[in-house]
Amino acid sequence: MLSTSGCATNRVVASKLPEEWQAEVTANAQTLELAKIATPSLQSDEIARGDVLEISISAGLNSDNDVTKAVRVEDDGSIELSELGHLHVEGLELVAAEAVIATRCMEKGLYRSPQITVTMKQAKMNTVTVIGAVKEPNTYRLRSGSSSVLAALVRAGGLADNAGTTIEIRHPGFQAQDSTPAIASLTDDPNGSGIVQAGFEESVEPNGARSMKIDLITATKQGYVGNHLPDGTIVMVEPRDPEAIHVIGLVKKPNQYEFPVGKELKLLDAIALAGGIANPVANKVYIIRKKPGTEETILIEATIRKAKNKQGLDNPRLAPGDVVSLEQTPATAFFEALRLVGFGVSGSAF
């Protein structure tokens, strides 16, 4: 049984439990709508920076004058062709790029009616490693323009059953820091860019390498994660590891029990997990709860009778790490004494 002296800094009956101490339903990553964090992706024939294109130019009269050349799309989204100069092609489909090149050829007076063919010789790919609580952890190659968090998760088979709601992204060159990174908010903008994602925790290295944590709950509510994954990025899905609840005292199976993620667990549910009440007159319950991130605790007083009859806060929702104790009282002690007397006299309990 629990000693009530000095075991908690606060003490309150369940029906008057302050809102700040009321347990929330733990989030389940499996139920999140990950489609809400999707970012615009490239079509298979859409041109992006770093792509290698093969361009063929023909006048249609003599194949000896045909020109075929492989060019890489530069960082500014353009390609350079001799006698044609720079042409911006980023974001265009291959057919549209053909039209741009044909127009430039005619503007330059090189061809009257050129036949242009543009093919994707080699799309720019990023290597992204996905580890942690995913179904198929591995290293994957993603199209540069479609290299997003969601794309990486999909390639890794999706979230595993033990996935939590936090994803850590380590950009190339990241080295772990001893300091705790700050949590960005909508109002924090140290660079003056006016754009800072809420729900992110970011650690910036002197050499520009970064580690960023994404809260999937916040991200899915906001509906967007504007986070491109460059080549060499590591995506780690942190596994969930909620604290177990402890059910002790006058229950049939006192023990610690795994907390069900994404489901509501109330006082009577915990008693049922522990096999039910071992003493039929047991009624008094103590719940010891620790406030997350602090050493502050509270002692919540409840009763089985009120929990059954009134529900609501009288049957409080439990939080991971709660200790539930079905207490010994004079009534339960008296019943135990009578039961012992019954065993001694007749050899059977009544």
Backbone torsions as a table, in degrees:
resi	resn	phi	psi	omega
1	MET	NA	160.1	-179.4
2	LEU	-89.7	140.9	171.2
3	SER	-85.3	130.5	-174.9
4	THR	-89.3	-3.8	-177.8
5	SER	-93.3	118.2	174.1
6	GLY	74.2	10.0	-176.6
7	CYS	-89.0	-10.8	-179.7
8	ALA	-151.4	149.8	-180.0
9	THR	-82.1	-18.9	179.1
10	ASN	-132.1	153.4	179.3
11	ARG	-144.2	128.7	-175.1
12	VAL	-154.0	150.1	175.3
13	VAL	-78.4	151.9	-173.0
14	ALA	-58.0	-38.8	-176.3
15	SER	-68.1	-16.2	-179.3
16	LYS	-116.2	24.6	-178.1
17	LEU	-65.8	123.5	179.4
18	PRO	-60.3	149.9	-176.8
19	GLU	-59.2	-35.9	-177.9
20	GLU	-64.9	-19.9	-179.8
21	TRP	-101.3	-4.7	-179.7
22	GLN	-74.1	138.4	-176.6
23	ALA	-75.8	142.9	175.4
24	GLU	-97.7	157.2	174.9
25	VAL	-70.3	126.8	-179.3
26	THR	-69.5	139.1	-176.0
27	ALA	-74.2	147.3	177.2
28	ASN	-119.1	115.5	-177.5
29	ALA	-60.3	-27.1	-177.9
30	GLN	-67.0	-22.4	-176.5
31	THR	-96.3	-2.5	-178.4
32	LEU	-75.7	144.0	177.9
33	GLU	-86.5	86.7	-175.3
34	LEU	-66.1	-18.8	177.6
35	ALA	-60.0	-22.1	-179.0
36	LYS	-72.2	-15.0	178.6
37	ILE	-99.0	10.5	179.7
38	ALA	-66.5	142.7	174.8
39	THR	-112.8	157.8	179.2
40	PRO	-56.0	132.0	-179.0
41	SER	-114.1	160.1	-178.3
42	LEU	-79.6	145.4	168.1
43	GLN	-73.6	159.6	-175.9
44	SER	-61.1	-29.0	-179.0
45	ASP	-107.4	19.3	178.4
46	GLU	-91.7	137.5	-174.1
47	ILE	-88.2	137.0	179.3
48	ALA	-132.6	165.1	177.8
49	ARG	-59.8	139.5	179.1
50	GLY	89.6	-13.9	177.5
51	ASP	-66.9	148.1	173.5
52	VAL	-105.8	121.4	-178.6
53	LEU	-108.3	146.7	171.6
54	GLU	-109.0	122.1	-174.6
55	ILE	-117.2	126.0	177.1
56	SER	-115.9	129.9	179.3
57	ILE	-121.9	125.4	-178.4
58	SER	-134.9	141.8	176.5
59	ALA	-84.9	-12.6	177.1
60	GLY	84.2	1.5	-177.9
61	LEU	-109.2	-48.2	-176.2
62	ASN	-134.9	120.4	-177.6
63	SER	-64.9	-17.1	179.4
64	ASP	-65.5	-22.7	-179.3
65	ASN	-92.9	0.4	179.7
66	ASP	-65.4	142.6	178.6
67	VAL	-122.3	126.4	175.6
68	THR	-126.1	127.8	-175.3
69	LYS	-146.1	140.6	174.6
70	ALA	-97.5	129.3	-179.8
71	VAL	-133.0	150.4	177.4
72	ARG	-102.4	138.1	176.9
73	VAL	-73.1	123.7	-174.9
74	GLU	-77.5	173.9	-176.6
75	ASP	-64.1	-22.6	177.9
76	ASP	-88.9	5.2	176.6
77	GLY	86.4	10.0	-176.9
78	SER	-112.6	164.6	170.7
79	ILE	-120.7	158.4	178.8
80	GLU	-120.6	124.0	176.6
81	LEU	-120.5	135.0	179.8
82	SER	-58.3	137.8	-179.2
83	GLU	71.9	-11.7	178.0
84	LEU	-108.9	-18.7	-179.6
85	GLY	77.0	-153.7	-178.2
86	HIS	-89.5	135.5	175.9
87	LEU	-129.3	130.4	180.0
88	HIS	-82.2	121.5	-176.6
89	VAL	-127.0	-5.8	-178.5
90	GLU	-59.8	134.8	179.0
91	GLY	86.6	-9.0	178.9
92	LEU	-87.3	149.6	168.4
93	GLU	-77.5	162.2	-174.8
94	LEU	-58.4	-40.0	-180.0
95	VAL	-64.1	-39.8	179.2
96	ALA	-66.9	-36.3	177.7
97	ALA	-65.3	-36.9	176.5
98	GLU	-59.6	-41.5	-179.8
99	ALA	-65.9	-39.2	179.3
100	VAL	-62.9	-43.9	-178.7
101	ILE	-67.8	-41.0	179.3
102	ALA	-62.0	-42.3	179.3
103	THR	-61.9	-42.9	179.7
104	ARG	-65.4	-39.0	178.6
105	CYS	-59.0	-43.0	-179.5
106	MET	-72.1	-37.0	177.4
107	GLU	-62.2	-35.0	-180.0
108	LYS	-81.3	-7.9	-179.3
109	GLY	74.2	20.5	-178.1
110	LEU	-81.8	-36.4	-179.9
111	TYR	-140.8	148.2	176.4
112	ARG	-82.8	-46.1	-179.2
113	SER	-140.7	72.5	-174.8
114	PRO	-71.1	150.3	172.7
115	GLN	-104.9	116.5	-174.6
116	ILE	-112.8	134.5	173.8
117	THR	-127.3	124.0	177.3
118	VAL	-118.6	123.9	177.9
119	THR	-123.9	154.1	177.9
120	MET	-85.5	103.5	-178.9
121	LYS	-78.0	-41.9	179.5
122	GLN	-155.6	111.6	178.0
123	ALA	-74.1	144.8	177.3
124	LYS	-70.4	126.5	-177.9
125	MET	-118.9	145.2	173.7
126	ASN	-109.5	138.2	175.5
127	THR	-91.6	120.1	-178.1
128	VAL	-126.3	129.3	178.4
129	THR	-100.5	126.7	-179.4
130	VAL	-115.1	121.3	-177.2
131	ILE	-132.9	176.5	178.3
132	GLY	91.4	-144.1	-172.1
133	ALA	-83.8	65.0	172.3
134	VAL	-125.1	162.7	-174.8
135	LYS	-72.9	-32.9	-176.9
136	GLU	-134.7	73.4	178.9
137	PRO	-62.7	133.2	-177.2
138	ASN	-175.9	-179.3	173.9
139	THR	-102.9	130.0	-174.2
140	TYR	-126.1	155.0	174.7
141	ARG	-105.8	121.8	-178.3
142	LEU	-117.1	142.4	175.3
143	ARG	-56.7	131.6	-173.3
144	SER	-51.4	-48.1	-177.3
145	GLY	-74.2	-9.2	179.0
146	SER	-119.4	22.2	-176.8
147	SER	-85.7	85.3	-175.7
148	SER	-122.9	171.6	178.1
149	VAL	-60.5	-47.0	-178.4
150	LEU	-63.5	-41.8	179.4
151	ALA	-61.1	-40.1	178.9
152	ALA	-65.1	-42.0	179.6
153	LEU	-65.6	-40.3	179.6
154	VAL	-64.0	-43.8	179.1
155	ARG	-63.2	-29.3	180.0
156	ALA	-87.1	13.3	175.5
157	GLY	85.2	1.7	-178.9
158	GLY	92.9	179.4	-177.9
159	LEU	-73.6	141.4	175.5
160	ALA	-77.3	167.6	-177.8
161	ASP	-61.9	-28.1	-178.1
162	ASN	-96.4	16.9	-177.4
163	ALA	-69.8	138.5	172.5
164	GLY	-89.5	-165.2	-177.3
165	THR	-108.8	12.7	179.8
166	THR	-116.7	132.0	176.6
167	ILE	-119.0	131.2	175.4
168	GLU	-105.0	131.9	179.2
169	ILE	-115.7	120.7	179.1
170	ARG	-110.1	114.1	-179.5
171	HIS	-79.9	162.4	-175.3
172	PRO	-52.5	136.5	177.8
173	GLY	85.2	5.3	-177.2
174	PHE	-66.0	137.9	170.9
175	GLN	-129.2	134.9	-175.9
176	ALA	-60.7	140.9	177.4
177	GLN	-106.7	154.7	176.2
178	ASP	-78.6	-29.3	-176.5
179	SER	-76.3	152.9	178.3
180	THR	-84.6	123.9	-178.8
181	PRO	-67.2	150.3	179.9
182	ALA	-80.7	156.2	178.3
183	ILE	-95.8	123.6	-178.6
184	ALA	-75.6	147.5	175.8
185	SER	-127.2	176.0	-179.5
186	LEU	-66.3	-20.4	-176.7
187	THR	-98.2	-15.7	179.7
188	ASP	-80.6	125.0	179.7
189	ASP	-152.6	75.3	-174.5
190	PRO	-64.0	-23.2	-177.6
191	ASN	-93.4	-4.5	179.1
192	GLY	70.5	19.6	-178.7
193	SER	-79.8	-19.8	-178.5
194	GLY	84.4	-2.4	-179.0
195	ILE	-128.3	111.1	174.1
196	VAL	-136.0	127.5	-177.8
197	GLN	-76.4	129.7	173.7
198	ALA	-77.5	152.0	178.6
199	GLY	82.5	11.6	179.2
200	PHE	-111.0	148.8	175.2
201	GLU	-123.8	118.8	-169.0
202	GLU	-126.9	136.7	175.6
203	SER	-120.0	122.3	-175.0
204	VAL	-108.1	126.9	178.8
205	GLU	-86.6	155.2	178.7
206	PRO	-57.9	-32.5	-177.4
207	ASN	-86.6	7.4	177.7
208	GLY	96.2	-11.5	177.6
209	ALA	-72.5	147.1	-173.6
210	ARG	-136.6	153.3	167.7
211	SER	-120.8	131.3	-176.8
212	MET	-131.8	136.7	175.7
213	LYS	-109.5	135.1	-179.8
214	ILE	-115.7	127.2	173.3
215	ASP	-89.3	112.4	-175.0
216	LEU	-64.2	-30.1	179.3
217	ILE	-63.9	-49.7	178.6
218	THR	-63.4	-42.4	-176.8
219	ALA	-63.4	-42.6	-179.6
220	THR	-70.6	-29.8	176.8
221	LYS	-70.2	-39.2	178.8
222	GLN	-74.4	-24.3	174.8
223	GLY	84.3	11.1	-178.0
224	TYR	-163.9	136.2	171.0
225	VAL	-123.4	100.9	-177.9
226	GLY	-84.4	67.7	-173.6
227	ASN	-130.1	98.2	176.2
228	HIS	-75.9	136.9	-179.1
229	LEU	-99.7	107.0	179.5
230	PRO	-72.5	170.2	179.9
231	ASP	-58.1	132.6	178.6
232	GLY	92.0	4.1	-178.6
233	THR	-70.9	145.6	173.3
234	ILE	-112.6	127.1	177.5
235	VAL	-111.7	120.3	-179.2
236	MET	-120.1	120.0	176.0
237	VAL	-90.8	115.9	-177.5
238	GLU	-74.3	133.9	177.9
239	PRO	-72.8	150.8	175.9
240	ARG	-78.3	143.9	179.8
241	ASP	-148.5	64.7	-179.0
242	PRO	-68.4	145.9	177.0
243	GLU	-64.1	145.8	176.7
244	ALA	-73.3	160.8	170.8
245	ILE	-99.6	150.4	179.3
246	HIS	-112.4	126.6	176.9
247	VAL	-117.2	116.2	-174.2
248	ILE	-131.6	176.7	177.2
249	GLY	93.7	-141.6	-171.8
250	LEU	-84.4	55.3	173.4
251	VAL	-117.1	161.9	-175.2
252	LYS	-73.7	-30.7	-178.0
253	LYS	-132.0	70.5	178.9
254	PRO	-62.5	130.4	-176.2
255	ASN	-174.5	179.6	169.6
256	GLN	-99.8	145.2	-175.0
257	TYR	-130.9	142.2	178.7
258	GLU	-63.6	134.6	-179.3
259	PHE	-79.6	128.5	-179.1
260	PRO	-73.4	117.9	-177.5
261	VAL	-76.6	134.3	176.9
262	GLY	77.7	7.4	178.5
263	LYS	-125.9	154.1	179.4
264	GLU	-85.0	129.0	177.4
265	LEU	-121.9	117.7	-178.7
266	LYS	-108.1	174.8	-176.4
267	LEU	-53.4	-51.9	-177.9
268	LEU	-64.7	-30.3	176.1
269	ASP	-64.5	-41.1	179.9
270	ALA	-65.6	-40.7	177.3
271	ILE	-61.7	-40.4	178.5
272	ALA	-65.6	-39.3	177.0
273	LEU	-57.8	-35.9	-177.9
274	ALA	-87.0	18.1	174.4
275	GLY	88.6	0.5	-179.9
276	GLY	93.6	-175.6	-175.6
277	ILE	-79.7	132.3	180.0
278	ALA	-87.5	-20.0	-180.0
279	ASN	-124.1	117.2	-172.0
280	PRO	-61.9	-17.7	179.0
281	VAL	-100.8	2.6	178.4
282	ALA	-64.1	136.1	-175.1
283	ASN	-144.2	-36.7	-173.2
284	LYS	-80.4	131.1	-178.7
285	VAL	-128.9	137.6	170.0
286	TYR	-113.5	136.6	173.1
287	ILE	-120.3	120.7	176.3
288	ILE	-100.9	125.2	-176.4
289	ARG	-128.1	137.4	177.6
290	LYS	-106.5	132.8	178.5
291	LYS	-72.0	127.8	-177.7
292	PRO	-55.3	135.2	176.5
293	GLY	79.3	4.3	179.8
294	THR	-135.5	173.8	174.2
295	GLU	-98.6	3.3	-177.0
296	GLU	-76.5	135.1	179.4
297	THR	-126.8	164.7	178.1
298	ILE	-138.6	144.7	176.4
299	LEU	-105.7	115.3	-178.2
300	ILE	-101.4	124.3	179.4
301	GLU	-97.6	130.6	179.2
302	ALA	-143.3	169.3	175.6
303	THR	-134.5	148.0	178.0
304	ILE	-62.3	-40.6	-175.9
305	ARG	-61.9	-48.7	179.9
306	LYS	-67.4	-36.2	179.4
307	ALA	-61.5	-36.9	179.8
308	LYS	-76.3	-37.2	-172.1
309	ASN	-88.9	-37.8	-172.5
310	LYS	-105.2	-24.8	-177.6
311	GLN	56.3	-143.8	-178.7
312	GLY	55.2	-138.5	-179.8
313	LEU	-70.0	-15.4	176.1
314	ASP	-72.0	-18.6	172.2
315	ASN	-118.0	72.0	-167.0
316	PRO	-66.5	148.4	172.4
317	ARG	-69.7	138.2	-179.3
318	LEU	-94.2	158.6	178.9
319	ALA	-119.2	154.5	175.8
320	PRO	-54.6	136.4	-179.9
321	GLY	91.1	-7.1	178.9
322	ASP	-62.6	146.6	171.6
323	VAL	-112.0	120.2	-179.3
324	VAL	-109.0	121.8	-178.3
325	SER	-124.0	118.1	173.5
326	LEU	-85.6	109.7	-163.4
327	GLU	-83.8	151.6	169.8
328	GLN	-77.3	136.8	178.2
329	THR	-133.9	170.3	175.9
330	PRO	-54.8	-36.4	-179.6
331	ALA	-66.8	-43.4	179.9
332	THR	-69.6	-36.2	177.5
333	ALA	-64.7	-41.0	178.6
334	PHE	-63.1	-42.0	179.2
335	PHE	-63.5	-41.2	178.4
336	GLU	-62.4	-39.9	178.9
337	ALA	-64.0	-44.0	178.3
338	LEU	-62.8	-38.1	-179.9
339	ARG	-66.3	-38.8	177.3
340	LEU	-65.2	-40.2	177.3
341	VAL	-63.2	-41.0	178.9
342	GLY	-61.4	-41.3	177.5
343	PHE	-63.6	-41.6	-176.8
344	GLY	-67.4	-34.6	-175.7
345	VAL	-83.9	-48.2	-173.0
346	SER	-112.4	-9.6	-178.7
347	GLY	79.5	6.3	178.0
348	SER	-141.1	148.7	179.4
349	ALA	-83.1	149.6	176.7
350	PHE	-101.2	NA	NA
